[in-house]
């Protein structure tokens, strides 16, 4: 590590209908695990492998891998590095009183820890489950992406995240030179799309048919109060 360098099962046809519609039931609100990583960080592959494990396990966890930019001055430029990822990590560091490093995992916008420490990450996920009131969120593909939010207490920012479910990347230079990295849920875009104000609302945004998406709703403290995802 180099600092600063649901399962909500529906029976039979109901479950199939939800899957085909691209809808994630509100009751299955996933715990959001955001990993800040880089292909140039030799400590990051174990953390990215954990993200892959969480993605394959499915259930009530939404793992996302944000590739930061501040390692790109070395011999290797991360092919998925994103300025918005670096900005998001710095915002978390300010809110949580933590430093900026890789691999860093943030659980539900509340807890920051080393992303390669599997037992600690899984314990934080378990602790975050059932973490109080929030907002139901569902995503439906309808000539784009329809984001549906329910009623609840409070308000929050709505963030739309586009991600690729998997990539295999040979790294030619830098700290991981000669390694082939298997990466999951690689974030490719991050955009604010509005605010939730405690009342039901629906937002419709253009969205490519083959791209996976997630929506995260966070309160003023940055805590996740709602989330949903759709497949590619």
C-alpha positions as CSV (number, residue, x, y, z in Angstrom):
1,X,0.0,0.0,0.0
2,X,1.3,3.4,-0.9
3,X,-0.5,6.3,0.8
4,X,-0.7,9.4,-1.4
5,X,1.0,7.9,-4.3
6,X,-29.5,-8.9,-2.2
7,X,-30.6,-11.5,-2.1
8,X,-34.3,-10.7,-2.3
9,X,-35.7,-13.7,-3.9
10,X,-39.0,-13.7,-5.7
11,X,-40.7,-16.9,-6.6
12,X,-41.0,-18.2,-10.2
13,X,-42.3,-15.9,-12.8
14,X,-42.1,-12.8,-10.6
15,X,-38.4,-13.2,-10.3
16,X,-38.0,-13.7,-14.0
17,X,-40.0,-10.7,-14.8
18,X,-37.9,-8.5,-12.5
19,X,-34.7,-9.8,-14.1
20,X,-35.9,-9.2,-17.6
21,X,-37.1,-5.7,-16.8
22,X,-33.7,-4.8,-15.4
23,X,-35.3,-4.0,-12.1
24,X,-33.6,-4.4,-8.7
25,X,-36.3,-4.7,-6.0
26,X,-36.1,-1.8,-3.5
27,X,-36.1,-4.3,-0.5
28,X,-32.7,-5.6,-1.8
29,X,-30.9,-2.3,-1.3
30,X,-27.3,-3.3,-1.6
31,X,-24.5,-2.3,0.7
32,X,-22.2,-0.1,-1.5
33,X,-18.5,-0.9,-1.5
34,X,-16.4,1.6,-3.4
35,X,-12.8,0.7,-4.0
36,X,-10.2,3.3,-5.0
37,X,-7.5,1.6,-6.9
38,X,-4.9,1.8,-9.7
39,X,-3.2,-0.6,-12.1
40,X,0.1,1.0,-11.1
41,X,-0.3,0.1,-7.4
42,X,1.4,-3.2,-6.5
43,X,-0.8,-3.5,-3.4
44,X,-4.1,-3.2,-5.3
45,X,-4.5,-6.6,-7.1
46,X,-5.7,-8.4,-3.9
47,X,-8.3,-5.6,-3.3
48,X,-9.5,-5.9,-6.9
49,X,-9.7,-9.6,-6.5
50,X,-12.0,-9.1,-3.5
51,X,-14.2,-6.8,-5.6
52,X,-14.4,-9.6,-8.1
53,X,-15.4,-12.1,-5.4
54,X,-18.1,-9.8,-4.1
55,X,-19.4,-9.2,-7.6
56,X,-19.6,-12.9,-8.3
57,X,-21.3,-13.6,-5.0
58,X,-24.0,-11.1,-5.9
59,X,-26.7,-10.7,-3.2
60,X,-27.0,-7.5,-1.2
61,X,-23.6,-6.0,-2.1
62,X,-22.8,-3.5,-4.8
63,X,-19.0,-3.4,-5.4
64,X,-17.5,-0.7,-7.6
65,X,-13.9,-0.1,-8.6
66,X,-12.9,3.5,-9.1
67,X,-9.5,3.9,-10.9
68,X,-7.7,7.1,-9.7
69,X,-5.4,9.3,-11.7
70,X,-2.6,10.2,-9.3
71,X,-0.5,7.1,-10.1
72,X,-0.4,8.0,-13.8
73,X,2.8,10.0,-13.5
74,X,4.8,6.7,-13.2
75,X,5.7,4.3,-16.1
76,X,2.1,3.1,-16.6
77,X,-1.1,5.0,-17.2
78,X,-4.1,3.2,-15.8
79,X,-6.3,2.4,-18.8
80,X,-9.5,3.1,-16.7
81,X,-8.3,6.1,-14.7
82,X,-11.0,8.7,-14.2
83,X,-10.7,12.2,-12.8
84,X,-14.1,11.8,-11.3
85,X,-12.8,8.8,-9.3
86,X,-10.0,10.9,-7.8
87,X,-12.4,13.7,-7.0
88,X,-14.8,11.3,-5.3
89,X,-12.0,9.8,-3.2
90,X,-10.8,13.2,-2.1
91,X,-14.4,14.1,-1.1
92,X,-14.6,11.0,1.0
93,X,-11.3,11.7,2.7
94,X,-12.5,15.2,3.6
95,X,-15.8,13.9,5.0
96,X,-14.3,10.9,6.9
97,X,-11.1,12.6,8.1
98,X,-9.0,10.1,6.3
99,X,-6.0,10.2,4.0
100,X,-6.0,9.4,0.3
101,X,-4.4,6.1,-0.7
102,X,-4.8,3.0,-2.7
103,X,-6.3,0.5,-2.2
104,X,-8.9,2.3,-0.1
105,X,-12.4,0.9,0.3
106,X,-15.4,3.0,1.5
107,X,-18.4,1.1,2.8
108,X,-21.8,2.8,2.3
109,X,-20.1,6.2,2.4
110,X,-19.5,5.8,6.2
111,X,-16.4,3.6,6.8
112,X,-13.0,3.8,5.2
113,X,-10.5,1.0,5.4
114,X,-7.7,-0.7,3.5
115,X,-9.4,-2.4,0.6
116,X,-7.2,-5.5,0.6
117,X,-8.1,-6.5,4.2
118,X,-10.8,-9.0,3.3
119,X,-11.9,-9.8,6.8
120,X,-12.2,-6.1,7.7
121,X,-14.1,-5.3,4.5
122,X,-16.6,-8.2,5.0
123,X,-17.1,-7.2,8.7
124,X,-17.9,-3.6,7.6
125,X,-20.3,-4.9,5.0
126,X,-22.1,-7.0,7.6
127,X,-22.2,-4.1,10.0
128,X,-23.7,-1.9,7.3
129,X,-26.6,-4.2,6.5
130,X,-30.0,-3.0,7.8
131,X,-28.6,0.4,8.6
132,X,-31.8,2.3,9.2
133,X,-34.3,4.2,7.1
134,X,-33.6,5.1,3.5
135,X,-35.1,5.5,0.1
136,X,-36.2,2.7,-2.2
137,X,-34.5,2.9,-5.6
138,X,-35.2,0.9,-8.7
139,X,-33.8,1.0,-12.3
140,X,-35.8,0.1,-15.4
141,X,-34.6,0.2,-19.0
142,X,-37.3,2.1,-20.9
143,X,-35.8,3.7,-24.0
144,X,-33.0,4.8,-21.7
145,X,-32.8,4.4,-18.0
146,X,-35.7,5.2,-15.6
147,X,-34.6,5.9,-12.1
148,X,-37.5,5.5,-9.6
149,X,-37.2,6.8,-6.0
150,X,-39.7,6.3,-3.3
151,X,-40.8,8.4,-0.3
152,X,-38.8,8.7,2.9
153,X,-37.2,11.0,5.5
154,X,-34.5,13.5,4.5
155,X,-32.9,14.3,1.2
156,X,-29.9,13.4,-0.8
157,X,-27.7,13.7,-4.0
158,X,-28.4,11.2,-6.8
159,X,-25.3,9.8,-8.6
160,X,-25.4,7.7,-11.7
161,X,-22.4,5.4,-12.2
162,X,-21.6,3.5,-15.4
163,X,-19.4,0.5,-15.0
164,X,-18.0,-2.5,-17.0
165,X,-18.6,-5.8,-15.3
166,X,-15.2,-7.2,-16.2
167,X,-11.8,-6.5,-17.8
168,X,-8.5,-8.4,-18.2
169,X,-5.6,-6.0,-18.6
170,X,-1.9,-7.0,-19.3
171,X,0.3,-4.4,-17.6
172,X,3.5,-3.7,-19.4
173,X,5.3,-1.2,-17.0
174,X,5.2,0.2,-13.5
175,X,4.9,-1.7,-10.2
176,X,2.7,-4.4,-11.8
177,X,4.8,-4.9,-14.9
178,X,4.3,-8.3,-16.4
179,X,1.1,-9.0,-14.5
180,X,-2.3,-9.6,-16.1
181,X,-4.9,-8.0,-13.9
182,X,-8.5,-9.4,-13.7
183,X,-10.8,-6.5,-12.8
184,X,-14.5,-6.4,-12.0
185,X,-17.1,-3.6,-11.9
186,X,-14.7,-1.0,-13.3
187,X,-16.3,2.4,-13.1
188,X,-16.3,4.3,-16.4
189,X,-18.5,7.3,-15.7
190,X,-19.8,9.2,-12.6
191,X,-22.4,11.9,-12.9
192,X,-24.8,13.7,-10.6
193,X,-28.3,13.6,-12.0
194,X,-30.3,15.5,-9.4
195,X,-31.6,15.4,-5.8
196,X,-34.0,13.3,-3.9
197,X,-36.2,15.5,-1.7
198,X,-38.1,12.9,0.3
199,X,-41.0,12.5,-2.1
200,X,-41.5,9.8,-4.8
201,X,-39.9,10.8,-8.1
202,X,-38.8,9.4,-11.4
203,X,-35.8,10.5,-13.5
204,X,-35.2,9.3,-17.0
205,X,-31.8,9.6,-18.6
206,X,-30.3,8.4,-21.9
207,X,-28.3,5.2,-21.4
208,X,-26.6,2.8,-23.8
209,X,-28.5,-0.5,-24.0
210,X,-25.4,-2.6,-23.2
211,X,-23.9,-0.6,-20.4
212,X,-24.3,-1.6,-16.7
213,X,-25.4,1.2,-14.4
214,X,-25.8,1.9,-10.7
215,X,-27.5,4.7,-8.8
216,X,-26.4,5.8,-5.4
217,X,-28.3,8.2,-3.2
218,X,-26.3,9.9,-0.4
219,X,-27.4,12.3,2.3
220,X,-25.6,15.5,3.2
221,X,-23.0,13.6,5.2
222,X,-22.2,11.4,2.3
223,X,-23.9,8.3,3.8
224,X,-25.6,6.0,1.4
225,X,-29.4,6.0,1.9
226,X,-30.4,4.3,-1.3
227,X,-28.8,2.3,-4.2
228,X,-29.7,0.0,-7.1
229,X,-28.1,-1.5,-10.1
230,X,-28.9,-2.9,-13.5
231,X,-26.9,-5.4,-15.5
232,X,-25.3,-4.8,-18.9
